[in-house]
Amino acid sequence: MQHRALRKARRLWPKSSRMRSGLSRRTKIWSAMTMVGVMLVWILPFAGQNVAASQVVFSVEDRLGDDYGSGAVTYPLHHVFEPGLFDLRRVHIWHDNENIYFDISFAKVTNPWKAPEGFFHQLIDVYIDSEPGGHLKPVAPGPGIMFSPEAGWEYRLRIQPWGGSRWLDARSDPAKVHPIKALLLPDNKTIRGEVPLEIAGIPARKWQYYVLVGGFDTFGPDQYRAIQEVASQWSFGGATMADGPNVIDLLDPRLGGKRSQKAQLETKDLAQGEYPVLIPVSHGLSLPFTMGHLLASLAVLCLLGGIFITVFRQEPPGYGQ
């Protein structure tokens, strides 16, 4: 008698109500599992870079294929100068409790003469505007440029092979120079400069950055490989006049007009001391989104889709009995 009454009650109980009752605990379990899965998928790609325990202060991509200076620069003719060596791709700056890490990525990095840092060709200057005032000229005339009067620099990070990497604090006279560590990361495309916090302090988000890429040459002006009118085995070509800028690539976050790389490096009247004037990049935070992240996103969507299909196709306990 009781069994017949129970079956009758189940038939009278609205199906939607039974479904909601049956899904409640499943939904909580699946939601928790989904959150764990999403966290793992997004955290794991960064695990090798120790980013989880750090603070990113600046991360900006540079346009692909603009390793031509003001527009006409060509690579030296020797076969070791492979395409992409001076093509800046990203500047990623972060810190932990010990160091500031300047991760400078390129389209390609090689080391034909086995420099201990793992790279040979690239010469990188990062000039930093950290406070009002500052210097408008570079440390030495090698790059052949000037800096914006509205954003003079106080610090320079020089990254180069053969133990020549330095952090320069120009807030005092004479400036303070500190050797720093430089190395090639395991991706074989990113050169890192490590600057101890004890000499640089914690970087502020208001800092602005000039990032210059040249070719390393021990005998060049300020160790910049010269750009000549016509390329040779060991010199870049494409200079429009003597003593012009020796910068091959510049951090230019895809901005047009006067902020474009071509416009900034356009040769002025050098005879009158009118060097190209650069504009800094500030407030940059466009974190990397790689093919790995795309595949991870698709995996998450597939997982969520599978969860919804599985859960909503299952019948609640006791349904249909």
N, C-alpha and C positions, 0 to 999 in steps of 0.2 A: 504493500500500500504506500509506504514511504518512498520507495523507488519510483513508483508511477508519479507521485506528486512532484518529486525532484525533477524528473524528465519534463513534466508539464511546465514547471517554473522556468526551466532552461529555454523551452521553446518560446515562452512569453517574454523572456528577458531580451531587450533590443540587442541585435547583433553588434551595433557600434559600441554599446556600453561594454559588452563582453570583450570586444577587441581592445578598448582602452585599458580595461583592467588587466588584460593579459600582457600588454606591452609595457607597462610601467617599469617593472624591474629590468626587463631586457634593455629598454632604452637607456637607463642609467648606466648599465654595464657597457653597452656599445659606445656610449658617449665618452666614458672614461678611457676605453681602449683607443678610440679615435684620437683623443687629445694626446695620449702618449705617443701614438704613431706619428702625428703631425710634428710634435716636438722633436722626435728622433730624426725624422726626415730632414728637418731644417737645421738642426744643430750639427749633425754628423759631417756635412760638407765643410764646416769651418773648423772641425776638431783639430786638423793638422796644422792650423795656423794659430792656435791658442787664443782665438778671438773671443771665446766664451768668457774668459776671465779678464778681458781688457775693455778699454774704452776707445771707440773710434772717434777721432776729432775731424777727419777730413778724408774724403774718398771721392775722387772725380775721374771720369774717363776722358781720354783724349781721342780725337778723331783718328780713324785708321788711314794709313797711307799718306800722311802729311809730313814725311821726313824729307822735306825739300826746302827748308828754310823759308825765305821770302817768296818762293815759288819756282825757282829755276835751279836749285842746287842739285847736283848729281854726285853719286858716290865715287870714291877713288876707283881706279881701274884694276887694282890687284885683286885676285880671286878671293882673298880672305874677307873682303868687304861684301858680305852677302846681303841681299835685299832684306830690309826689315830690321837691321841691327840698331838703327837710330830712330825707329818708329815708336815713339812713346805711346803707351796704351792706357795706363792708369797710374794715378798717384794715390796711395792708400796710407794714411798716417794714423797710428794708434799708439796707445801706451799701456803698460802694466805698472806694477809697483817699482820697477827698476829702470826701465828704459822707454824712450820714444823710438818707435820703429817707423822708418820711412821706407815703404815698399814701393819701388818704382818698376813697373812692368813694361816690357817691350814686346814687339812682334817676334823677335828672335834674339837670342844671346849665344855667342860662341866664345871660345877661349883658345885660339890657335897657338898662343905662346905660353900657355899654362900658368897664368897669373894665379897666385894663391887664393885670391878671392873667388875664383871661378868664372870671371869675366875679364875681357881685355879692352874691347873697343870703346865702351861708353864712358863719357865724362859727364857727370851730372852735377849741376849747381842748383841748390834750393835756397833762394833768398827769402827771408821771412820778415814781414812787417808785423811787429808785435805791439807797438805803441806809437803815439804821435811823434812826428819828427823823423829822424833816421837819415840814412845815407842814400844819395841818388846815383852814385857811381858804383860800379862793381869793385871788388877787391883789387883787381888788376885789369888792364885794358883788353885781355884776351877775348872775351865774348863780343866786344864791340857794340855794346848797348848802354842805355841809361834806364833809370827807373822813374816811375811816375812821381811828380812832386807831391802828390796827395798820399803817397804810400812809400816812404823811405824805409829801408831795411835796417834791422838791428842784429840779425843772426844770418850766418851763411853756413850751409852744410855742403861740403864738397865730397862727392863720392867718386873714387877712381881706383884703378888697380894698383898693385905693387906697393901697398902700405901707405898710400898718399891721402887717405880719407881723413877729413878734419871737420871739427865743429868750431866756428869762429864767433865769438861774442864781441861785437863791435860797439857795445854801449859805453866802453871805457877807452881811454887812450893812454898807452897802447892797447890794442885789442887782445883778448885772451884766446889762445888757440889750444884745442884739445884733440889729440888723436882719437879716432873712433873706429869701431869695427864695421867692415863691409863684407858682404858675402852674397853668393847666388843661392836662392831658395831651391828646394827640390823640384819645383815646376819647370826649372831651367829657362824661365822667362822673366823672373822677378829678382831685382837686385835690392838688397836691404841694407840700409844704414842704421846702426844702433847707436843712439845717443843717450848716455846715462842721465836720469832725471836730476842727479846731484849737480850736474853742470848746466843743464838746460832749463830746469824747472818743469812744472806741469803745463803742457800746451793748452792755450785757451781757444775756444771756438771762434773768437774774434780775430785770430791770427789770419794774415793773408799771405799768399805764397806766389813766388815767381819760380817756375821750374824750367831750367834751361838744359838742353841736351846737346852736347858736342861730341866730336871724335877725340879720343885720348891720343896725345902725342907728347912724349917726354920733352921734345925739343921745340914744341910750338909755343906761341904766346900764351902765357898762363896755362900751358899744357893743352890748349885747344888745337886740334888739327885744323890747319888753315883751309879756307875756301878761296880758290883761285879762279881766274876767269875761265880756264880750261882745266878739266880734270886730268890728273896724272896718276901714276901708280900709287902714290901715297897721299895725294891731296884731293880734296873735293873740288868740283868745278861749279860754275854758274854764278860767280861773283860779278856784280855789275860795276864795281869799282874797287880799287885797292883799299885795304884796311877796313872793309865792310864787316858786318856781323859774321861771326863764326858759329852761329847757333843753327843746328840742323832741325831740331824740333823744339816746340814750346808748348807748355800746357795750355790748351785752348779748348775749353769745354763746349765746342760746337757753337760758338757765338759768332755772329757776323759783324759787319761794319768795322769800326775802328778797333774792336776787340779781337778780330780774327788774326790768326798767326801771320798771314801775308801782310796785313796792314801794319801790325806792330813791328815787323822786321824790315819793312820797306826802307831802303837806303836813303838817308838824308844827305845834306850837304856837309860831308865830313870835314872839308877844308875849313868850314866855319864852326866846327865843333858840334854840329847838329847830328848826334847819333840817334838811332831808333830808340823810342821811348816805350818801355813795356808797361803793361797794365796787370796788376795782380789778380789772382783768383781767390775768392773768399767764400765762406759759408757753404762749402761743398760737401754733400753727403749723399752720393748716389751709389749705394752699396752694390757689390757685384751680383749680377744675375746671370749665371752661366747655364750651359746646356744641362749640367747636372741638376741645377735647381728646376729647370723646365721639366725634366724627366721625373724629378721628385714630386713636383706639383701634379703631374698627370697621374702618378702612382696614388697620391692622396685622393684625387677625384675618383679614381677607379675603386679605391677602398671604400670611400663614402657611398658610392653608387651601389657597391656590393652589399654594404650594410643595410641600406634602405630596402633594397630588393629582398634580401633574406628576411629581415624583420617583418616587413609588411605582408609577406606571403605566408608567414607562419600563423597558424591558428592558436588562439589562447588556450590555456589548459582547460580541459573539459568540454571544449567546443565541439558540437556535433555528436556528443554522447547521449 
